[in-house]
């Protein structure tokens, strides 16, 4: 259990909040590149409680400015996209990519009033299908040398989904290795050969055992956590009882991302980004090592489960997440279908918009959740003491040297599992085609 005050400190991210101040020191996913692919590349963005508008101008450059016109608050999402900026239809005020008002055509001739009108504006960068925004003070930080960023565009597929809950409970499901043996338990195993683009459909490394069976048969992982330059590394060991151990390495990337293995050839890097305090988007970059990603197939798979333009899941609280008691008896632990995103969605939405952690009881397998909250509290304290350079990846380390992070699962000797995971990662990177992943 934690106090209500601490729960508020960790969960609230709007302007002026403690956790929000930490998040604003890092690049945040703001939109998918796909969202700007139409004839009018202008989309609304709500990020960390702030209403913004993202656009691509006639030169192909991006701008992210305040959604409300500084004149009388009209919605700039309906602005005219012209002259390398947005023009408010109300009175014609024109704003460039930096949020500067450059023209007020209705004001008296020769007026310089526009020079004093500055809208909110944030730097944006496009990385392999996701547009990132920096909402903090000073110069934006460099991107680390993660696989999802340095892989060629052909090897990365990006998508997102909307969840109706606070960002923290969404993020914490990703640093909970124990839940996969239950929440994602399949009572019948699918053919792993039909599992492209689907998590937990691969075979366990160097075996013919489906991952679904391994997770089902060995539900008590030994979980440990190591602090790293980027956040923390989670190690989940499942003793197979024959001198062998299944090893699964996942990562928490500070402040609100995870990196996990999807299959032998692909990893997922996923951010849990606050829209406001009671809703969030997960943004995922699926990075392939061995060949280009089949983006059309992966997009089609996910669009069956999400509606546009807001990427809200079709299964949700209003329709009981598609719960089928007959399926729960025969096929899946949840009775909510085969898409594990729906399982996670139910798990994080059902506690309510902001989970009341004054009533929670954490166990030994929640070691990463406990560690993460301490890291966030330490980061908050550092900012209050004007020590921002002590935050992960923001000082004292060259982020270009932070690669990976290694996210993998394999089977090795019980006493030499570290050798097994390192050998598995070397083998995967040696087989890369189309990009240099051999760091």
C-alpha positions in Angstrom: 0.0 0.0 0.0 1.0 3.6 -0.5 -0.5 6.9 0.6 -3.0 8.8 -1.4 -0.5 11.7 -1.6 2.2 9.4 -3.1 -0.3 7.9 -5.5 -1.2 11.4 -6.8 2.5 12.2 -7.0 3.2 9.2 -9.2 0.2 9.3 -11.4 -0.7 12.9 -12.2 1.2 14.4 -15.2 -0.4 17.7 -16.2 1.4 21.0 -16.2 2.9 21.8 -12.7 2.8 18.2 -11.5 5.9 16.2 -10.2 5.7 13.2 -12.5 4.7 15.4 -15.4 7.9 17.5 -14.8 10.0 14.3 -15.1 8.2 13.2 -18.3 8.7 16.6 -19.9 12.5 16.0 -19.7 12.2 13.2 -22.3 10.9 12.8 -25.8 7.3 11.7 -25.8 5.4 10.0 -28.7 2.8 12.5 -30.0 1.4 10.8 -33.1 1.9 8.2 -35.7 3.4 9.3 -39.0 0.4 7.5 -40.6 -1.9 10.1 -39.0 -0.4 12.8 -41.2 -0.6 10.7 -44.4 -3.8 12.2 -45.8 -4.4 15.2 -48.0 -4.6 17.5 -45.0 -1.8 16.6 -42.6 -3.3 18.3 -39.5 -4.2 16.3 -36.4 -5.2 17.1 -32.8 -2.9 15.9 -30.1 -3.5 15.8 -26.4 -0.4 15.0 -24.5 0.4 15.3 -20.8 -2.9 17.1 -20.4 -2.1 19.8 -23.0 -4.2 20.4 -26.1 -2.0 20.7 -29.2 -2.2 20.6 -32.9 0.4 18.8 -35.1 0.8 19.6 -38.7 3.2 19.1 -41.7 3.7 22.2 -43.8 4.1 22.5 -47.5 7.8 22.0 -47.2 7.2 18.7 -45.4 8.4 20.1 -42.0 6.5 19.4 -38.8 5.0 21.8 -36.3 3.4 21.2 -32.9 1.7 24.2 -31.4 -1.1 25.1 -29.0 -4.6 24.0 -30.2 -6.3 27.2 -28.9 -5.7 30.3 -31.0 -4.1 33.0 -28.6 -6.6 35.5 -30.0 -10.0 34.2 -28.7 -9.4 30.5 -28.3 -10.7 29.1 -31.6 -9.7 25.6 -32.4 -6.6 25.6 -34.7 -7.2 22.0 -35.7 -9.6 23.6 -38.2 -7.0 26.1 -39.3 -6.1 26.7 -42.9 -2.9 24.9 -43.8 -1.1 27.5 -45.9 2.1 29.6 -46.2 4.1 27.0 -44.1 1.9 27.4 -41.1 -1.7 27.4 -39.8 -4.1 30.3 -40.3 -7.0 30.6 -37.9 -10.3 30.8 -39.9 -11.8 33.1 -37.2 -9.8 36.3 -37.9 -7.0 35.0 -40.2 -4.2 35.1 -37.7 -1.3 33.1 -39.1 1.2 31.0 -37.0 4.4 29.4 -38.2 5.8 26.0 -37.0 7.4 27.7 -34.0 4.1 29.1 -32.8 5.0 32.6 -33.7 2.2 34.8 -35.1 3.5 36.2 -38.4 0.4 38.0 -39.7 -2.9 39.6 -38.4 -4.6 40.6 -41.7 -7.6 42.2 -39.9 -5.5 44.6 -37.8 -4.6 48.1 -38.9 -2.0 48.4 -41.7 1.5 48.5 -40.3 0.5 47.0 -36.9 3.4 45.1 -35.3 1.2 43.5 -32.7 1.7 40.0 -34.2 5.4 40.2 -33.1 4.3 39.9 -29.5 2.0 36.9 -30.0 3.6 33.6 -29.3 1.6 30.4 -29.2 2.8 27.3 -27.3 5.3 25.4 -29.5 7.3 22.2 -28.9 10.2 20.6 -31.0 9.2 17.5 -32.9 11.2 14.7 -34.5 10.1 11.8 -36.7 11.6 8.4 -35.9 10.5 5.2 -37.8 6.8 5.9 -37.9 6.3 7.9 -34.7 6.5 11.6 -34.2 8.1 12.5 -30.9 7.7 15.8 -29.0 9.9 17.4 -26.4 7.9 19.5 -23.9 10.5 20.3 -21.4 12.9 23.2 -20.8 16.2 23.8 -22.5 17.8 21.8 -25.3 16.1 18.5 -26.1 18.1 15.4 -25.1 19.7 13.1 -27.7 17.9 9.9 -28.6 19.7 6.7 -27.3 21.0 4.2 -29.8 18.1 1.8 -29.3 17.5 -0.8 -32.0 14.0 0.7 -32.8 15.6 4.1 -33.6 18.7 2.9 -35.6 17.0 0.2 -37.6 16.1 1.1 -41.2 12.5 2.2 -41.8 11.8 -1.0 -43.6 12.4 -3.0 -40.4 10.1 -1.1 -38.0 6.3 -1.0 -37.8 4.6 1.5 -35.6 1.1 1.5 -34.1 -0.8 2.8 -31.1 -3.9 2.1 -29.1 -6.0 4.1 -26.6 -6.6 2.9 -23.1 -9.1 4.5 -20.6 -6.8 4.5 -17.6 -3.9 6.3 -16.0 -0.5 5.8 -17.6 1.1 4.2 -14.6 -1.2 1.2 -14.4 -0.7 0.8 -18.1 3.1 0.9 -17.8 3.2 -1.4 -14.8 1.6 -4.3 -16.6 4.7 -4.3 -18.9 7.1 -4.7 -16.0 5.2 -7.6 -14.5 6.7 -10.8 -15.9 4.5 -13.1 -13.8 1.2 -12.1 -15.4 2.0 -13.7 -18.7 1.4 -17.2 -17.3 -2.1 -16.3 -16.3 -3.6 -13.3 -18.1 -2.2 -14.5 -21.4 -2.7 -18.2 -20.8 -4.0 -20.2 -23.8 -5.7 -23.5 -23.0 -5.2 -24.6 -26.6 -1.9 -23.9 -28.4 -2.0 -22.5 -31.9 0.4 -23.4 -34.6 3.4 -21.2 -34.1 4.0 -21.0 -37.8 0.8 -18.9 -38.1 2.0 -16.5 -35.4 3.6 -13.7 -37.4 2.9 -10.4 -35.9 1.4 -11.9 -32.7 3.1 -12.0 -29.3 3.6 -15.4 -27.5 2.9 -17.4 -30.7 6.5 -18.3 -31.3 8.2 -21.6 -30.2 10.4 -21.4 -27.2 14.1 -21.1 -28.3 15.7 -24.3 -29.7 12.6 -26.3 -28.9 9.3 -27.4 -30.5 7.4 -26.1 -27.4 5.0 -23.3 -28.1 5.6 -20.3 -25.9 2.0 -20.5 -24.8 2.6 -23.9 -23.4 5.9 -23.0 -21.7 4.2 -20.0 -19.9 1.3 -22.2 -18.9 3.3 -25.0 -17.6 5.8 -22.9 -15.6 3.8 -20.2 -13.9 6.3 -19.3 -11.1 9.2 -17.2 -12.5 12.1 -16.2 -10.4 12.3 -12.4 -11.1 15.2 -10.1 -10.4 15.9 -6.5 -11.4 19.1 -4.7 -12.4 19.4 -1.0 -12.6 20.8 0.3 -15.9 21.8 3.5 -17.6 18.4 3.6 -19.3 16.2 2.4 -16.5 16.2 -1.3 -15.4 16.6 -4.8 -16.8 14.1 -7.5 -15.7 15.2 -11.1 -15.6 12.6 -13.8 -15.3 13.9 -17.4 -14.9 11.6 -20.4 -15.3 13.2 -23.7 -14.1 12.2 -26.4 -16.6 13.2 -29.1 -14.2 15.7 -30.8 -16.4 18.8 -28.8 -15.7 17.6 -26.2 -18.2 16.1 -22.7 -17.5 13.9 -20.5 -19.7 15.3 -17.0 -19.5 13.3 -13.9 -20.5 14.9 -10.5 -20.5 12.7 -7.4 -20.7 13.4 -3.8 -19.9 11.9 -0.7 -18.4 13.1 2.4 -20.3 12.7 5.5 -18.1 10.4 7.1 -17.7 7.5 5.2 -19.3 8.6 2.8 -21.9 9.3 -1.0 -22.0 11.3 -3.2 -24.4 10.2 -6.8 -24.7 10.8 -9.8 -27.0 7.9 -10.5 -29.4 9.5 -13.5 -31.1 12.9 -14.8 -32.0 13.2 -12.2 -34.7 11.3 -9.2 -33.4 11.2 -7.0 -30.3 8.6 -4.4 -29.2 9.5 -1.0 -27.7 6.4 0.5 -26.2 5.7 3.8 -24.5 2.7 4.4 -22.2 1.9 8.1 -22.9 -0.5 10.1 -20.8 -3.2 11.8 -22.8 -4.5 13.1 -19.5 -4.7 11.6 -16.0 -7.4 9.1 -16.9 -6.4 8.0 -20.4 -3.3 7.1 -22.2 -1.9 5.8 -25.5 0.4 2.9 -25.9 2.8 3.5 -28.8 4.7 0.5 -30.1 7.6 0.1 -32.5 8.0 -3.5 -33.7 11.6 -4.0 -34.8 12.6 -6.9 -37.0 16.2 -8.2 -37.1 16.1 -10.8 -39.9 14.0 -9.2 -42.6 11.8 -6.2 -43.4 8.5 -6.0 -41.5 5.3 -7.0 -43.3 3.7 -3.7 -42.4 0.5 -4.3 -44.4 -0.2 -7.5 -42.6 0.6 -6.1 -39.1 -1.5 -3.0 -39.7 -4.4 -5.1 -41.0 -4.2 -7.4 -37.9 -4.4 -4.4 -35.6 -7.0 -2.4 -37.5 -9.3 -5.4 -37.0 -9.1 -4.6 -33.2 -9.1 -0.8 -33.4 -11.2 2.0 -34.9 -9.9 5.1 -36.6 -9.2 8.0 -36.2 -8.6 7.7 -32.4 -7.2 4.1 -32.4 -9.6 3.1 -29.7 -10.0 -0.6 -29.2 -13.2 -2.2 -30.5 -13.4 -4.4 -27.5 -13.8 -2.3 -24.4 -15.6 -1.8 -21.1 -18.9 -1.0 -22.9 -19.1 -4.5 -24.5 -17.4 -6.4 -21.7 -14.2 -6.8 -23.7 -15.9 -9.4 -25.7 -16.0 -11.7 -22.7 -17.3 -15.2 -23.5 -17.7 -17.7 -20.6 -17.7 -20.6 -23.0 -14.3 -19.5 -24.4 -13.0 -19.0 -20.8 -13.8 -22.7 -20.1 -12.1 -24.1 -23.2 -9.7 -21.7 -24.9 -8.3 -18.7 -22.9 -7.9 -17.8 -19.3 -9.7 -14.5 -19.7 -12.4 -15.5 -22.2 -11.7 -12.3 -24.1 -10.2 -13.6 -27.4 -6.8 -14.3 -28.7 -5.4 -10.7 -28.8 -3.3 -10.2 -25.7 -3.7 -6.4 -26.0 -7.3 -6.9 -25.0 -6.2 -9.0 -22.0 -3.9 -6.2 -20.9 -6.5 -3.5 -21.6 -9.0 -5.3 -19.3 -6.3 -5.7 -16.6 -5.4 -2.0 -16.6 -8.8 -0.5 -17.1 -10.8 -2.6 -14.7 -9.1 -1.1 -11.6 -10.7 2.3 -12.6 -9.3 5.4 -14.2 -6.7 5.9 -11.5 -6.1 2.8 -9.3 -6.4 3.4 -5.6 -3.1 2.1 -4.5 -3.9 2.7 -0.8 -5.7 -0.7 -1.2 -3.1 -2.7 -3.1 -1.0 -5.6 -1.7 2.2 -6.2 -3.7 3.9 -9.5 -3.7 7.5 -10.8 -4.3 6.9 -11.0 -8.0 6.1 -7.2 -8.1 9.8 -6.4 -7.5 10.1 -4.4 -10.7 7.0 -2.3 -9.9 8.4 -1.5 -6.4 11.8 -0.6 -7.9 10.3 1.5 -10.7 8.3 3.6 -8.2 11.4 4.3 -6.2 13.2 5.4 -9.4 10.4 7.8 -10.2 10.4 9.2 -6.7 14.2 9.7 -6.9 13.8 11.5 -10.3 11.2 13.8 -8.8 13.4 14.6 -5.9 16.4 15.3 -8.3 14.4 17.8 -10.2 13.3 19.6 -7.1 16.9 19.8 -6.1 17.9 21.2 -9.5 19.8 18.0 -10.3 18.2 17.1 -13.7 21.5 15.6 -14.9 21.1 12.7 -12.5 18.0 11.4 -14.3 18.5 8.3 -16.4 20.1 9.1 -19.8 20.2 12.8 -19.1 23.6 13.2 -17.6 26.9 11.4 -17.0 26.5 9.0 -19.9 26.9 9.2 -23.6 23.5 8.0 -24.9 25.0 7.0 -28.2 26.6 4.1 -26.3 23.2 2.9 -25.0 22.1 0.4 -27.6 19.6 -2.4 -27.7 18.4 -2.8 -25.0 18.7 -6.5 -25.2 15.2 -8.0 -25.1 15.2 -11.7 -25.7 14.2 -15.1 -24.4 16.0 -18.4 -24.7 16.7 -21.6 -22.9 20.1 -22.4 -21.4 21.8 -24.3 -18.6 20.4 -23.5 -15.2 23.8 -22.3 -13.9 24.9 -20.6 -17.1 21.8 -18.8 -18.3 23.7 -15.5 -18.8 25.9 -17.2 -21.4 22.8 -18.5 -23.2 21.1 -15.0 -23.4 24.3 -13.4 -24.7 24.8 -16.1 -27.3 21.2 -15.9 -28.4 21.5 -12.1 -28.9 24.7 -12.5 -30.9 23.1 -15.1 -33.1 20.1 -12.9 -33.7 22.2 -9.8 -34.6 24.6 -11.8 -36.8 21.6 -12.9 -38.9 20.5 -9.3 -39.5 19.7 -8.3 -43.0 19.4 -4.8 -44.3 20.8 -3.0 -41.3 23.7 -2.9 -38.9 22.6 -4.3 -35.6 25.9 -5.9 -34.7 26.8 -3.6 -31.8 
